Amino acid sequence: MSSSSSSTAARLPAPEDATIGLIGMGEMGKMYAERLSKGGRCAKINVCDLPERFEQLQEYCKGKSKLVPLRDGHLVSRESDFIIYSVEAAYLDKVVAQYGPSTKVNAVVSGQTSVKAPERAAFEQHLPSDVNIVSIHSLHGPTVPSDGQALIVIQHRATDEHVRWVKDLLAPLNSRYVDLSYDEHDEVTANTQAVTHAAFLSMGTAWRCMGQFPWECGRYIGGIEVVKINITLRIYAAKWHVYAGLAILNPTAQKQIHQFAQSASDLFKLMIQSREDALRERVYAARDFVFGRAAGEPSAAAESSTPILLSDSALDRFAIGDPSPTQPAPPPNSHLALLAMVDSWHQLGIRPFVHLALAATPVFRFWIGVAEYLFRDEERLEAAIKAGGSAGSTGVAFSGDDAEFVIAARGWSDTVRYGSFDAYKQRFDETRAFFEPRFEESRVANRDMFAFLASEPIRTGASGSS
């Protein structure tokens, strides 16, 4: 980290006199604009979007006293004291190259991308040397209230005073600040998001290929399945680029997504070969590494404590649809997605509880919660192992679904490895179109489910390496 001189920091305006600039008014840009404009910590907020959207932007800003719509990023950059680039990661370098040279002398510039290595390179290459850099990243989507959520702050080319000033300006978000470096950010976000997103994207693709909404086929009912379905629809209801940048531009994320697909494939091979003992040995090794022994022997990864999610009944209230009261109990599920996720953490040496309190997204908290719900109950875990281990001999009900899941996971891994944003968008949009008729229904369920999660305290993870 390099620092500016203290004399530069002394020229910062008081927060209430500062002008904030937002370049990019997508959903996150609008969330920031609305929260910051209502917080009273700045004089005004200059905003811009693509030039062809200027009239729409003017209409959006009507009635919002602090928001000032400007035609382009040059106008925002030249008169704003704190400038946030809220731009898709794939286009950030081009946008910073275009508008960065117009940045006001001594201003502080920030980025809101989910992967920071390209952002750092763009800022260092295109911003004038008399400009300060303090990057940020809110670890939640625009529909999740920012209150109490992790907000990463990266002091790069700036003094401690610049960082305090930025935090003062961002105080209306009411977020929880987490101080990291650029490199630490990319490692932490990969560890908490890469495999999580890959799992839900793969489940959604598998269900699309099956051609049936999962909660209407009698096999994905209650408990863990509620979380799987709700969050899958939540992810596909968002914009594809939210996930593509992290997956494609972060080398650590690429490695993890590849391992997740490999773990799914390896475990599925054991299932269809009816090698139940080998499957159990591998699953239990992953359990002991990530969660500690079910019998209560703690590991460095997770100390004995209250589980994140407590019971099926706590989850059933968020189910989508209205299952028939006469519907038979669903058949045993191998939960291959969960087994593969925990196995991939084990293979990579990642201890997810280390990052749970530090910088966990709401989606990650739910996903590790359902994994813990499965893995720390030996009876429940044994049922999944037996369901998977009997696939080759008895044709268990989920074996066809698991085959689709493995194919989908491999497909997503290859898409990320090829580095094609176009291919990523096409795969995403195909599945999005399949689930779109149920998005409104899922939004209500997700809203209530995440409100429930927000009422639960964030677990403090044990110390350890990641």
C-alpha positions, 0 to 999 in steps of 0.5 A, a space after each residue: 500500500 502506498 500513501 499520499 502525504 498528510 498535506 493532501 489529506 488536510 485539504 479534504 472537505 468536511 463530509 457535510 460539504 463533500 460532493 460524491 460522484 457515482 459513475 454507473 447507475 445500475 441497481 447497486 449505483 441506485 442503492 448507494 445513491 438513495 441511501 447516501 442522499 438520505 443520510 445527510 453526510 454530503 452536500 450533493 451526489 453527482 450521478 451519470 450512466 450511459 449517455 443514451 440513458 440520460 433522459 431516464 436518469 433525469 427522470 429518476 432523479 426528479 424529487 431526489 433533492 441531493 441527486 444531480 444527473 450529469 451527462 457523462 463521467 467527465 462531468 462527474 469526475 471533474 467536480 466530485 470529491 469522492 468518486 465511485 465507479 459502479 461499473 461491470 468488472 468486464 468494462 471497468 478498464 475501458 470506463 476508467 481509461 475514458 473518465 479517469 484523466 478528468 478526475 478532480 485533483 486530490 479527489 478520492 476514487 473508489 470501485 465497487 467491483 467484486 474482483 479487485 485485481 483488474 480494478 487496481 490495474 485500471 486505477 493505477 494505469 489511468 488515474 492521475 498521480 494526484 488522485 487518491 484510491 480507497 476502494 470498497 465492496 458491499 458484500 450483498 446485492 441491491 435488494 438486501 438492506 445494507 444495514 449490518 452487512 459487510 462493507 470491505 474498505 481497501 486503503 491503497 493509495 491513501 492515508 489513514 485520514 482518507 480512509 476515515 473520511 470515506 467511512 464517514 461519507 458511507 456511514 448512512 449505509 450503516 454497514 459493518 466495515 472490514 479493512 482488507 488489501 486488494 489481494 486479501 479481498 479477492 481471496 476472501 470473496 473467492 472463498 465465500 462466493 465462488 463455489 457458492 455461486 457455482 453450486 446454485 448456478 449448476 442446480 438451476 441449469 440441472 433443473 432447467 435441463 430436467 424441464 420441471 420446476 423442482 418443487 413440483 416434481 415431488 422430490 425437492 420438498 421442505 427443509 434444505 430444499 427450500 434454501 436450495 430453490 429460493 437462493 437459486 431463483 434469487 441468483 437467476 433473478 439478478 443480472 448475469 454480470 454480478 457473478 461473471 466478473 468474480 468467476 472469470 476475472 478472479 484466478 482463485 475463483 476459477 481454481 475453486 469452481 474447477 475443483 467444485 466440478 471435479 468434486 461433484 464428478 468424483 463423488 458421483 462416480 463413487 455413487 454410480 459404482 455403488 462404492 458406498 464405503 469409499 463415498 463415506 470415507 471421503 465425505 467424512 474426511 471433508 466433514 471432519 476438516 470443515 465442521 469437526 467431528 459430529 460426536 463433538 470433537 472440535 476442529 480448527 475450522 468450527 468450534 462447537 456452537 449454535 448452528 446457523 440454521 436450527 430446524 426444518 420447521 424454521 425453513 419450511 415457512 419460506 417454501 414456494 408453492 403449496 404442496 398437497 397435504 396428501 403428497 407422499 414424503 420425498 425419497 432420500 436425496 444424496 444432496 450431491 451439491 452440498 457434498 461436493 461443496 464441502 469436499 471441494 473446500 477440503 480438497 482446497 484446504 479452505 476453512 469457510 468458518 474463518 470468513 463467516 464473521 469477517 466477510 460473509 455474504 447473506 447467500 454464503 451464510 445460508 449455504 454454509 448453514 444448510 451444509 452444516 445442517 446436513 453434515 453435523 447431523 450424523 443420521 441426516 448425513 448417513 441418509 444422504 450417503 446411503 441414497 447416493 451409494 445405492 444409486 448404481 444398484 437400485 436406481 435411486 430417485 435422484 441419480 438422474 438429477 445428480 447426473 444433470 447436476 454434474 454435467 451442469 457443474 462441468 459446463 459452468 467450470 468450462 465456461 469460466 475456464 474459457 474466460 468467455 463473458 458471452 458464453 457465461 451470459 448465454 448459459 445464464 440467460 437460458 436458465 433465467 428464462 426457464 425460471 422467470 415465471 416464478 421470480 415474483 413468487 420467489 422474491 417474497 419467499 426470499 425477502 422473508 427468508 433473508 429477514 429471518 437470517 438477518 435476525 440471527 447473530 453472525 457466528 464468529 469463526 475460529 481462527 485458522 488459515 484459509 
